[in-house]
Amino acid sequence: MPELKPRRTPKRRSSQSIVTAILDAAGELLVDAGLSGMTTNAIAKRAGVSVGSLYQYFPNKQAVCAGIAGRVNTRLLEALQDALQRDAEPYERLDAAIAVICSSEIGSHDVRRALLEYVPRSWEESRIGETEQALIELFAPLFAEIAPDLTPEDRVQRQQVVMFAVRGAVQGLMLHGMDLLGEARLRSWLRAMVVAAFDHPSPGADSLPG
């Protein structure tokens, strides 16, 4: 299996700027030219750094792809944490979380689509498992509020089903219906799917923001 971890972790601001430039350039190339066109030479040229500088941080383009995906996942977790820990009613926090998952703020829709379309899952595998576990832990308190009468085991099972269903729906739309990601009706459908899984009414469903 190819090495996916960065060779070194950027600690100084200048190093962080180099890594940001590399990942930005790599994401653009992945969208514009696909995986075959996203060579380390092309990444370095677009990022304005030497190939040697690139290799100081990433051993190969597989590691660069893992870095792009890891950055999206990190932004996703941070945005969801903000949405789920705000001072609001449970269903308002659910709406905010669904909006985050559909949003382009955690990562360009084009880049996320390119990751799904071109990059083998194994190249991102080092972060997928821990991200999914972190998502389950983030959402657990919310679902405990939404469905307090369910047993913990039942609630966890339902939570896993709806979380993977929402994730799968958004990923599918990245590939086959991206325009829908910005529409309020999609967020309404996803909310209804979550609520239906917990057998609870959905207060305020008709007042979702446009």
N, C-alpha and C positions, 0 to 999 in steps of 0.2 A: 504494500500500500504506500502511495507517495506521502512524503512528509508534508503535513498540513500546518504545523505550528510555525509562527514567526521565529526567525533566528534570534532576534533580540527584541526586547520591549522598549518602545520609545519613552524616555523619561524627561528629556529636556524639550522645551517648546519647539526648538528647531527640528528635533527628531520627529516630534509629533506632526509638524507641518509637512515633513517629507512623506510620512506614512499616509497622511490625509491626501496629499497630492497623488500618490501612487494609487490609492484606492479609488479616488475620483476618476483618474485617467483610465484605470482598468474597467470601471463600471461603464464609462462612456464607450470604450472600445468594444466591450462585450455586447452592448446594444447596437453599435454601428457595424461591427465586423464579425460578430459571433466569436465562438471560442477559438477557432483557427486563426482569426485575425488578431486576437488578444495575446500577442507574443510578449515576452519580457522586454525585447528591444522596443517594440511599439509602445508599451506602457511607459517605459523610461523616457522615450522621446516626448510623448504627450505630457507627461508629468513634469518635464523639464529637469530631470535628474539623470545621473549616469546609471548605466546598467549595474555597475559595481555598487552604487548606493542602494539600488533596489534589492540586490542580493544580500546586502547587510541585514535586511529586515525580512525578506521572503525568499526561501530556497528555490521556489519554482512558481509557475503560474497557478498550480493547484492551490498552493498556500495563499496566493493573492485572492483567488476565488473564495476560499474559506474566510479570508479577511473581509471581503465585501459582504458576504452573508452574515458574518459575525457582527459587523457594524449595524446592519439592519436589525438583527436580533437584539442587540444591546439597546438601540433606540426604541424598539418595540417594548421591551421590558420596562424601560424608564418611563415611557409615555403611559403605559398601562398602570404602572404603579401610581403615577400622578392622578390618573382618572379614577382608579379604584379606591384611593385613600382620601378623596376630596370629601368635604362635609356636604353630603347630599343624600337623598333617599336612595334605597337600593336600586330601583329601576332607572333612576337618573344616572347612577354610576354604571349600570349595565349599558345604557345608551351611549355613554361617553366612551366606554371600553370598545364597543362595536365600532364606533366612529374612528377610533384609533386604528383598529385592525384594517379598516377600509382606506385609511388615509394615505396620502403620498408623503406626509411629513416624516415618517419613519424611514423612508427610502423611496426613491423614484419608482413609480409603477413600471416604467420601462426597464429599469435595472432589475427589479424583482421578477419581472416576466422573463428577462434574459437569463437570470439564474435558474429559473424553473425549466426554461426551454433548452438551454445549452449545457449546463453544468451537471455532471453526474452527482447523484446524491452523496456518494461515498466521499467526494471532495469536500463536502460540508459536514460530514458525519461527526467530526470532533465537537461541534457545538449544538447539533440538533437535539440530542438527548437531554443535555442540561437545560437548554432553553425550554423544551416541553415540560420538564419537571418544574422549572421556575414559574411557568405559566399556570400550571395546576395549583401551585402553592399561592400564587397571587390571587387567583379567583376563588379559592376555597372559602374565605370569610364572607365574600359576597353571596355565594350560593347558600351558605349556612343561614344568612339573613333571609334570603328569598324563600327557602324551604326548610324552616327549622324543625318541622314535624317528621321529616324523613330520617331514617337511620343513617349514621355516618357512612356505612358501606354503600347503601343505596344512593346517597347523595353524591359520593365520589364517582360511582359508575355513571350516573347521569351526567355529571360534570364532564367526565372524560368524553362521553359521546358527543355532547353539544360543542365542546371546544374543538374537537377534531372535525366535526361537521362544519362549523363556521370557518375554520382554517381551510378545509378542503374547498368550500364554496368560494372563498376569496381567491385561493390559488387557481381554481378552475377559471374564474372570471379574468384573472391576470392573463391567461392564455387565450380565452375564447370570448370574452365580453367585457373588456376593460372599461368601456364607457359607463357601464352600470355601477361601477365602484363609487362614483361620485354622487349617486342618486339616493335621495331619502327613502325611496320605496325599498331599496335593497336593505338598508339598515332596519326598516320596519319588518321585512321578511325574516331577517336573521334574528331579531328580537323575538318575534312570534315563535320561531323554531326553538329558541332557548326556553321560553316560558312554557311552551307545550310539553317539553321534556320533563318539566318539573310539576306539571299538572296544577299550575297556579294561574289565577287571573292576571291580566296585564294592565294595570292601571296606567292611564295616560298615554296609551299607545297611539291615540289619534292626534296627540300634540307633539309629535316628534319634530325637531327643527328641520327646516327645508334645506 
